[in-house]
Amino acid sequence: MSRNILYLLVGALAVAVLFLGYQYYQESQTEGLEIEINGSGLSIEAD
C-alpha cells in the first residue's frame, strides 16, 4: 500500500474520531429544561 494512501486513511480516521467526539459532547450538553408549546397546551420537561 502506498504511503500516501496510509496517511489519507489515518487522517480520515482522525477526522471521524473528532467528529464523533464532538457529536457526543453536544448530546451530553443538551440535558436540562425543555419547554414545548403545541396544540395540546404547554409541556415542560426536566432531564
N, C-alpha and C positions, 0 to 999 in steps of 0.2 A: 504494500500500500504506500502511496506517495506521502511524503512528509506533509505536504500542503493539505491533503485530504484529512490527515490526522489532526492537524491544527484546526481545520474547519469543524471537525466533529467535536473536539474539546471545547471550542468556542461556542458552538451551538448548545452543547450540554450545559455549559456555564450560564448561558442566557436563559435556558429553560429552568434551571435551578433558581436563579434570581427572580424570574417571573413568578414561579410557584411560591417562593418565599414571600414575595410582595402580596400575592393574592391571599395567602394565609394570614398575613399581617392585617390586611384590610378587613377580612372576615372577622378577625378577633376584635377589631375596633368598633364594629357596628352594634355591639351589645349596649343596651341602655333603654331609653324610653321611646316608645313608638306610639304616635297619635295618628289615627286614621278617621276621616270623616267621609261617610258614604251614604247611600240611600237609606240604610237601616239605622243610621244615627252615628254616634261618636264612640270610638273604640280606643281605649288606652291600654297598652301592654308594656310591662316592665320585664326586662330579661335579667 
